[in-house]
């Protein structure tokens, strides 16, 4: 994800609209950072955030 972060930022923003531009700058394609930000912004468990990111990764990989 890190190598194509510029390309993926828009898709991440569509999927998780509560993430801010500052969040996206901070994440810089790092998966664990993305999971942590989703957990914080949406008030969900780390496991649920990780599951959402995994599902999203599978969707964009197709």
N, CA, C and O atoms as a CHARMM CRD file, in Angstrom:
* protein
*
  248
    1    1 UNK  N      0.82400  -1.19000   0.00000 PROA 1      0.00000
    2    1 UNK  CA     0.00000   0.00000   0.00000 PROA 1      0.00000
    3    1 UNK  C      0.86700   1.25200   0.00000 PROA 1      0.00000
    4    1 UNK  O      0.51800   2.24500  -0.63800 PROA 1      0.00000
    5    2 UNK  N      1.98900   1.21800   0.70500 PROA 2      0.00000
    6    2 UNK  CA     2.82500   2.40900   0.81700 PROA 2      0.00000
    7    2 UNK  C      3.33400   2.89600  -0.53400 PROA 2      0.00000
    8    2 UNK  O      3.40100   4.10300  -0.76800 PROA 2      0.00000
    9    3 UNK  N      3.69400   1.97500  -1.42500 PROA 3      0.00000
   10    3 UNK  CA     4.23900   2.34800  -2.72000 PROA 3      0.00000
   11    3 UNK  C      3.25700   3.08600  -3.59800 PROA 3      0.00000
   12    3 UNK  O      3.66000   3.90100  -4.42800 PROA 3      0.00000
   13    4 UNK  N      1.97800   2.81600  -3.43100 PROA 4      0.00000
   14    4 UNK  CA     0.93600   3.43900  -4.25000 PROA 4      0.00000
   15    4 UNK  C      0.03000   4.33800  -3.41900 PROA 4      0.00000
   16    4 UNK  O     -1.13800   4.52200  -3.76100 PROA 4      0.00000
   17    5 UNK  N      0.54800   4.89600  -2.33900 PROA 5      0.00000
   18    5 UNK  CA    -0.27900   5.63500  -1.40600 PROA 5      0.00000
   19    5 UNK  C     -1.00800   6.79100  -2.06300 PROA 5      0.00000
   20    5 UNK  O     -2.18000   7.02600  -1.76600 PROA 5      0.00000
   21    6 UNK  N     -0.34700   7.51400  -2.94100 PROA 6      0.00000
   22    6 UNK  CA    -0.99700   8.65000  -3.60400 PROA 6      0.00000
   23    6 UNK  C     -2.23500   8.18500  -4.35700 PROA 6      0.00000
   24    6 UNK  O     -3.27000   8.85100  -4.33500 PROA 6      0.00000
   25    7 UNK  N     -2.12700   7.05600  -5.01300 PROA 7      0.00000
   26    7 UNK  CA    -3.25200   6.49900  -5.76900 PROA 7      0.00000
   27    7 UNK  C     -4.36900   6.04000  -4.83000 PROA 7      0.00000
   28    7 UNK  O     -5.54800   6.21400  -5.13900 PROA 7      0.00000
   29    8 UNK  N     -4.00800   5.46300  -3.69700 PROA 8      0.00000
   30    8 UNK  CA    -4.99600   4.88100  -2.79600 PROA 8      0.00000
   31    8 UNK  C     -5.66200   5.89100  -1.87400 PROA 8      0.00000
   32    8 UNK  O     -6.73300   5.60700  -1.33700 PROA 8      0.00000
   33    9 UNK  N     -5.06900   7.05100  -1.67600 PROA 9      0.00000
   34    9 UNK  CA    -5.61700   8.02700  -0.72700 PROA 9      0.00000
   35    9 UNK  C     -7.07500   8.36000  -1.01200 PROA 9      0.00000
   36    9 UNK  O     -7.89500   8.40500  -0.09600 PROA 9      0.00000
   37   10 UNK  N     -7.39200   8.58900  -2.25400 PROA 10     0.00000
   38   10 UNK  CA    -8.77400   8.92000  -2.60700 PROA 10     0.00000
   39   10 UNK  C     -9.72900   7.79600  -2.29500 PROA 10     0.00000
   40   10 UNK  O    -10.84100   8.02800  -1.82000 PROA 10     0.00000
   41   11 UNK  N     -9.29900   6.57400  -2.56100 PROA 11     0.00000
   42   11 UNK  CA   -10.14100   5.41600  -2.27700 PROA 11     0.00000
   43   11 UNK  C    -10.31600   5.22400  -0.77500 PROA 11     0.00000
   44   11 UNK  O    -11.39500   4.84900  -0.31400 PROA 11     0.00000
   45   12 UNK  N     -9.26400   5.47900  -0.02000 PROA 12     0.00000
   46   12 UNK  CA    -9.34900   5.38600   1.43700 PROA 12     0.00000
   47   12 UNK  C    -10.33100   6.43600   1.94800 PROA 12     0.00000
   48   12 UNK  O    -11.15100   6.15300   2.82000 PROA 12     0.00000
   49   13 UNK  N    -10.24500   7.62900   1.41000 PROA 13     0.00000
   50   13 UNK  CA   -11.12700   8.72100   1.83400 PROA 13     0.00000
   51   13 UNK  C    -12.58700   8.40600   1.51200 PROA 13     0.00000
   52   13 UNK  O    -13.47900   8.74300   2.29000 PROA 13     0.00000
   53   14 UNK  N    -12.83700   7.75600   0.36000 PROA 14     0.00000
   54   14 UNK  CA   -14.20200   7.35300   0.00700 PROA 14     0.00000
   55   14 UNK  C    -14.72900   6.31400   0.98400 PROA 14     0.00000
   56   14 UNK  O    -15.88200   6.38300   1.41100 PROA 14     0.00000
   57   15 UNK  N    -13.89500   5.36300   1.33400 PROA 15     0.00000
   58   15 UNK  CA   -14.29700   4.26900   2.21600 PROA 15     0.00000
   59   15 UNK  C    -14.49400   4.74500   3.66100 PROA 15     0.00000
   60   15 UNK  O    -15.45300   4.35300   4.32600 PROA 15     0.00000
   61   16 UNK  N    -13.58700   5.58100   4.13100 PROA 16     0.00000
   62   16 UNK  CA   -13.61300   6.05800   5.52300 PROA 16     0.00000
   63   16 UNK  C    -13.61300   7.58100   5.51300 PROA 16     0.00000
   64   16 UNK  O    -12.57300   8.21100   5.70400 PROA 16     0.00000
   65   17 UNK  N    -14.76500   8.15900   5.29400 PROA 17     0.00000
   66   17 UNK  CA   -14.91100   9.60700   5.13400 PROA 17     0.00000
   67   17 UNK  C    -14.56200  10.43100   6.35900 PROA 17     0.00000
   68   17 UNK  O    -14.34000  11.63700   6.24300 PROA 17     0.00000
   69   18 UNK  N    -14.50700   9.80900   7.53600 PROA 18     0.00000
   70   18 UNK  CA   -14.17000  10.55800   8.74200 PROA 18     0.00000
   71   18 UNK  C    -12.67100  10.83900   8.85800 PROA 18     0.00000
   72   18 UNK  O    -12.25200  11.63800   9.69600 PROA 18     0.00000
   73   19 UNK  N    -11.86900  10.18800   8.02300 PROA 19     0.00000
   74   19 UNK  CA   -10.42800  10.44600   8.05600 PROA 19     0.00000
   75   19 UNK  C    -10.15100  11.79800   7.41400 PROA 19     0.00000
   76   19 UNK  O    -10.68100  12.10800   6.34700 PROA 19     0.00000
   77   20 UNK  N     -9.33300  12.58600   8.05900 PROA 20     0.00000
   78   20 UNK  CA    -9.02000  13.92500   7.56300 PROA 20     0.00000
   79   20 UNK  C     -7.79500  13.89000   6.64700 PROA 20     0.00000
   80   20 UNK  O     -7.09200  12.88400   6.56200 PROA 20     0.00000
   81   21 UNK  N     -7.56000  15.00300   5.97200 PROA 21     0.00000
   82   21 UNK  CA    -6.34600  15.11600   5.15000 PROA 21     0.00000
   83   21 UNK  C     -5.10300  14.95600   6.01700 PROA 21     0.00000
   84   21 UNK  O     -4.11900  14.34900   5.59300 PROA 21     0.00000
   85   22 UNK  N     -5.14900  15.50200   7.23100 PROA 22     0.00000
   86   22 UNK  CA    -4.02100  15.34800   8.15000 PROA 22     0.00000
   87   22 UNK  C     -3.79900  13.87700   8.50700 PROA 22     0.00000
   88   22 UNK  O     -2.66100  13.41500   8.58600 PROA 22     0.00000
   89   23 UNK  N     -4.89900  13.14900   8.72200 PROA 23     0.00000
   90   23 UNK  CA    -4.78600  11.71400   8.99700 PROA 23     0.00000
   91   23 UNK  C     -4.08400  11.01100   7.84500 PROA 23     0.00000
   92   23 UNK  O     -3.18000  10.20200   8.05300 PROA 23     0.00000
   93   24 UNK  N     -4.51000  11.32800   6.63200 PROA 24     0.00000
   94   24 UNK  CA    -3.94000  10.67300   5.44900 PROA 24     0.00000
   95   24 UNK  C     -2.46300  11.01300   5.29100 PROA 24     0.00000
   96   24 UNK  O     -1.67000  10.16400   4.88500 PROA 24     0.00000
   97   25 UNK  N     -2.09300  12.24700   5.60900 PROA 25     0.00000
   98   25 UNK  CA    -0.68300  12.63700   5.54900 PROA 25     0.00000
   99   25 UNK  C      0.12800  11.84400   6.57700 PROA 25     0.00000
  100   25 UNK  O      1.24400  11.40300   6.30300 PROA 25     0.00000
  101   26 UNK  N     -0.44800  11.67700   7.74400 PROA 26     0.00000
  102   26 UNK  CA     0.22400  10.96500   8.82600 PROA 26     0.00000
  103   26 UNK  C      0.36900   9.46700   8.50800 PROA 26     0.00000
  104   26 UNK  O      1.39100   8.85900   8.82600 PROA 26     0.00000
  105   27 UNK  N     -0.64100   8.88900   7.89100 PROA 27     0.00000
  106   27 UNK  CA    -0.64500   7.45000   7.59500 PROA 27     0.00000
  107   27 UNK  C      0.42500   7.08900   6.57400 PROA 27     0.00000
  108   27 UNK  O      1.15400   6.11300   6.75200 PROA 27     0.00000
  109   28 UNK  N      0.52000   7.88000   5.50100 PROA 28     0.00000
  110   28 UNK  CA     1.52600   7.67300   4.44800 PROA 28     0.00000
  111   28 UNK  C      1.65600   6.21900   3.98900 PROA 28     0.00000
  112   28 UNK  O      2.76300   5.74200   3.74200 PROA 28     0.00000
  113   29 UNK  N      0.53300   5.52000   3.87600 PROA 29     0.00000
  114   29 UNK  CA     0.55900   4.17000   3.33200 PROA 29     0.00000
  115   29 UNK  C      0.90900   3.08200   4.32200 PROA 29     0.00000
  116   29 UNK  O      1.02300   1.91700   3.94000 PROA 29     0.00000
  117   30 UNK  N      1.08100   3.42800   5.57800 PROA 30     0.00000
  118   30 UNK  CA     1.41400   2.42600   6.58600 PROA 30     0.00000
  119   30 UNK  C      0.12500   1.78600   7.09700 PROA 30     0.00000
  120   30 UNK  O     -0.73400   2.45200   7.67400 PROA 30     0.00000
  121   31 UNK  N      0.01600   0.49200   6.87400 PROA 31     0.00000
  122   31 UNK  CA    -1.21900  -0.22800   7.16600 PROA 31     0.00000
  123   31 UNK  C     -1.62700  -0.09400   8.63400 PROA 31     0.00000
  124   31 UNK  O     -2.78700   0.19500   8.92600 PROA 31     0.00000
  125   32 UNK  N     -0.70200  -0.29800   9.54500 PROA 32     0.00000
  126   32 UNK  CA    -1.04700  -0.24100  10.96900 PROA 32     0.00000
  127   32 UNK  C     -1.49400   1.16100  11.38200 PROA 32     0.00000
  128   32 UNK  O     -2.35100   1.31000  12.25300 PROA 32     0.00000
  129   33 UNK  N     -0.92200   2.17300  10.76700 PROA 33     0.00000
  130   33 UNK  CA    -1.35900   3.55200  11.02800 PROA 33     0.00000
  131   33 UNK  C     -2.79400   3.73700  10.55400 PROA 33     0.00000
  132   33 UNK  O     -3.60400   4.36300  11.23800 PROA 33     0.00000
  133   34 UNK  N     -3.10600   3.19200   9.38400 PROA 34     0.00000
  134   34 UNK  CA    -4.46400   3.28100   8.84500 PROA 34     0.00000
  135   34 UNK  C     -5.44300   2.58800   9.77800 PROA 34     0.00000
  136   34 UNK  O     -6.49100   3.14300  10.10900 PROA 34     0.00000
  137   35 UNK  N     -5.10800   1.38500  10.20100 PROA 35     0.00000
  138   35 UNK  CA    -5.98000   0.63800  11.11500 PROA 35     0.00000
  139   35 UNK  C     -6.20600   1.43300  12.40100 PROA 35     0.00000
  140   35 UNK  O     -7.33600   1.52800  12.87900 PROA 35     0.00000
  141   36 UNK  N     -5.14900   1.99900  12.95700 PROA 36     0.00000
  142   36 UNK  CA    -5.26200   2.77600  14.18900 PROA 36     0.00000
  143   36 UNK  C     -6.12400   4.01200  14.03400 PROA 36     0.00000
  144   36 UNK  O     -6.91700   4.33400  14.91900 PROA 36     0.00000
  145   37 UNK  N     -5.97700   4.70100  12.92500 PROA 37     0.00000
  146   37 UNK  CA    -6.78300   5.91000  12.68900 PROA 37     0.00000
  147   37 UNK  C     -8.25100   5.55600  12.51100 PROA 37     0.00000
  148   37 UNK  O     -9.12500   6.26100  13.01400 PROA 37     0.00000
  149   38 UNK  N     -8.52900   4.46500  11.79800 PROA 38     0.00000
  150   38 UNK  CA    -9.92100   4.02900  11.61700 PROA 38     0.00000
  151   38 UNK  C    -10.51300   3.66600  12.97300 PROA 38     0.00000
  152   38 UNK  O    -11.64700   4.03200  13.28100 PROA 38     0.00000
  153   39 UNK  N     -9.74500   2.94800  13.77700 PROA 39     0.00000
  154   39 UNK  CA   -10.21100   2.57000  15.11300 PROA 39     0.00000
  155   39 UNK  C    -10.57500   3.81600  15.92300 PROA 39     0.00000
  156   39 UNK  O    -11.63100   3.86900  16.55400 PROA 39     0.00000
  157   40 UNK  N     -9.69400   4.81100  15.89900 PROA 40     0.00000
  158   40 UNK  CA    -9.91300   6.02500  16.68400 PROA 40     0.00000
  159   40 UNK  C    -11.09000   6.84800  16.16600 PROA 40     0.00000
  160   40 UNK  O    -11.93900   7.28000  16.94600 PROA 40     0.00000
  161   41 UNK  N    -11.14100   7.06400  14.85700 PROA 41     0.00000
  162   41 UNK  CA   -12.18900   7.92600  14.28600 PROA 41     0.00000
  163   41 UNK  C    -13.57700   7.30700  14.37200 PROA 41     0.00000
  164   41 UNK  O    -14.56600   8.01900  14.54500 PROA 41     0.00000
  165   42 UNK  N    -13.65400   5.98900  14.25200 PROA 42     0.00000
  166   42 UNK  CA   -14.95300   5.32200  14.23100 PROA 42     0.00000
  167   42 UNK  C    -15.32000   4.65800  15.55400 PROA 42     0.00000
  168   42 UNK  O    -16.42400   4.13000  15.69500 PROA 42     0.00000
  169   43 UNK  N    -14.40800   4.67800  16.52300 PROA 43     0.00000
  170   43 UNK  CA   -14.70000   4.12300  17.83400 PROA 43     0.00000
  171   43 UNK  C    -14.98700   2.63200  17.81000 PROA 43     0.00000
  172   43 UNK  O    -15.87500   2.14700  18.51100 PROA 43     0.00000
  173   44 UNK  N    -14.22600   1.90900  16.99500 PROA 44     0.00000
  174   44 UNK  CA   -14.41700   0.46700  16.88000 PROA 44     0.00000
  175   44 UNK  C    -13.17000  -0.24400  17.41200 PROA 44     0.00000
  176   44 UNK  O    -12.14200   0.38200  17.67000 PROA 44     0.00000
  177   45 UNK  N    -13.28500  -1.55100  17.56900 PROA 45     0.00000
  178   45 UNK  CA   -12.15500  -2.32400  18.08300 PROA 45     0.00000
  179   45 UNK  C    -11.04100  -2.40100  17.04000 PROA 45     0.00000
  180   45 UNK  O    -11.26700  -2.22300  15.84300 PROA 45     0.00000
  181   46 UNK  N     -9.85500  -2.66600  17.52300 PROA 46     0.00000
  182   46 UNK  CA    -8.70700  -2.82100  16.63200 PROA 46     0.00000
  183   46 UNK  C     -8.95200  -3.96800  15.65800 PROA 46     0.00000
  184   46 UNK  O     -8.60600  -3.87500  14.48000 PROA 46     0.00000
  185   47 UNK  N     -9.54700  -5.04300  16.15100 PROA 47     0.00000
  186   47 UNK  CA    -9.83100  -6.20300  15.30000 PROA 47     0.00000
  187   47 UNK  C    -10.81700  -5.84900  14.19100 PROA 47     0.00000
  188   47 UNK  O    -10.64100  -6.26800  13.04700 PROA 47     0.00000
  189   48 UNK  N    -11.84800  -5.08300  14.52200 PROA 48     0.00000
  190   48 UNK  CA   -12.84800  -4.67500  13.53000 PROA 48     0.00000
  191   48 UNK  C    -12.21800  -3.74400  12.49300 PROA 48     0.00000
  192   48 UNK  O    -12.49200  -3.87500  11.30000 PROA 48     0.00000
  193   49 UNK  N    -11.39500  -2.82500  12.92600 PROA 49     0.00000
  194   49 UNK  CA   -10.72100  -1.91000  12.00200 PROA 49     0.00000
  195   49 UNK  C     -9.79400  -2.69200  11.08200 PROA 49     0.00000
  196   49 UNK  O     -9.73600  -2.41900   9.88300 PROA 49     0.00000
  197   50 UNK  N     -9.06800  -3.66200  11.63100 PROA 50     0.00000
  198   50 UNK  CA    -8.17600  -4.49000  10.82900 PROA 50     0.00000
  199   50 UNK  C     -8.96500  -5.29600   9.80500 PROA 50     0.00000
  200   50 UNK  O     -8.53800  -5.44100   8.65900 PROA 50     0.00000
  201   51 UNK  N    -10.10400  -5.81500  10.21500 PROA 51     0.00000
  202   51 UNK  CA   -10.96700  -6.57600   9.30300 PROA 51     0.00000
  203   51 UNK  C    -11.46100  -5.69300   8.15900 PROA 51     0.00000
  204   51 UNK  O    -11.48000  -6.12100   7.00500 PROA 51     0.00000
  205   52 UNK  N    -11.86000  -4.46600   8.47700 PROA 52     0.00000
  206   52 UNK  CA   -12.32500  -3.54000   7.43900 PROA 52     0.00000
  207   52 UNK  C    -11.21800  -3.23800   6.43700 PROA 52     0.00000
  208   52 UNK  O    -11.46700  -3.20200   5.23200 PROA 52     0.00000
  209   53 UNK  N     -9.99800  -3.02200   6.92300 PROA 53     0.00000
  210   53 UNK  CA    -8.87200  -2.72100   6.03500 PROA 53     0.00000
  211   53 UNK  C     -8.55300  -3.94000   5.17000 PROA 53     0.00000
  212   53 UNK  O     -8.28500  -3.79600   3.97800 PROA 53     0.00000
  213   54 UNK  N     -8.58000  -5.11900   5.75000 PROA 54     0.00000
  214   54 UNK  CA    -8.31800  -6.34900   4.98300 PROA 54     0.00000
  215   54 UNK  C     -9.34500  -6.52100   3.86000 PROA 54     0.00000
  216   54 UNK  O     -8.98800  -6.84300   2.72700 PROA 54     0.00000
  217   55 UNK  N    -10.63100  -6.30300   4.18900 PROA 55     0.00000
  218   55 UNK  CA   -11.68100  -6.39900   3.17100 PROA 55     0.00000
  219   55 UNK  C    -11.47300  -5.35700   2.07900 PROA 55     0.00000
  220   55 UNK  O    -11.64400  -5.65500   0.89700 PROA 55     0.00000
  221   56 UNK  N    -11.10600  -4.13700   2.46600 PROA 56     0.00000
  222   56 UNK  CA   -10.85900  -3.08600   1.49000 PROA 56     0.00000
  223   56 UNK  C     -9.66600  -3.43800   0.60900 PROA 56     0.00000
  224   56 UNK  O     -9.71100  -3.23500  -0.60500 PROA 56     0.00000
  225   57 UNK  N     -8.59800  -3.96400   1.20900 PROA 57     0.00000
  226   57 UNK  CA    -7.41500  -4.34800   0.43200 PROA 57     0.00000
  227   57 UNK  C     -7.77600  -5.41400  -0.60100 PROA 57     0.00000
  228   57 UNK  O     -7.32100  -5.35300  -1.74300 PROA 57     0.00000
  229   58 UNK  N     -8.58800  -6.38200  -0.20500 PROA 58     0.00000
  230   58 UNK  CA    -9.00400  -7.41900  -1.13300 PROA 58     0.00000
  231   58 UNK  C     -9.83000  -6.84700  -2.27500 PROA 58     0.00000
  232   58 UNK  O     -9.70400  -7.28200  -3.41900 PROA 58     0.00000
  233   59 UNK  N    -10.67200  -5.87400  -1.96000 PROA 59     0.00000
  234   59 UNK  CA   -11.52700  -5.24900  -2.97300 PROA 59     0.00000
  235   59 UNK  C    -10.69800  -4.45600  -3.98500 PROA 59     0.00000
  236   59 UNK  O    -10.94100  -4.54900  -5.18800 PROA 59     0.00000
  237   60 UNK  N     -9.73000  -3.68500  -3.51300 PROA 60     0.00000
  238   60 UNK  CA    -8.94600  -2.85100  -4.43900 PROA 60     0.00000
  239   60 UNK  C     -7.90300  -3.67500  -5.20300 PROA 60     0.00000
  240   60 UNK  O     -7.40400  -3.23500  -6.23900 PROA 60     0.00000
  241   61 UNK  N     -7.57900  -4.84800  -4.70300 PROA 61     0.00000
  242   61 UNK  CA    -6.59100  -5.69600  -5.37500 PROA 61     0.00000
  243   61 UNK  C     -7.18100  -6.39800  -6.58900 PROA 61     0.00000
  244   61 UNK  O     -6.44500  -6.92100  -7.42600 PROA 61     0.00000
  245   62 UNK  N     -8.49400  -6.41000  -6.68800 PROA 62     0.00000
  246   62 UNK  CA    -9.14500  -7.10500  -7.80000 PROA 62     0.00000
  247   62 UNK  C     -9.11100  -6.31700  -9.07400 PROA 62     0.00000
  248   62 UNK  O     -9.62000  -6.77500 -10.09700 PROA 62     0.00000
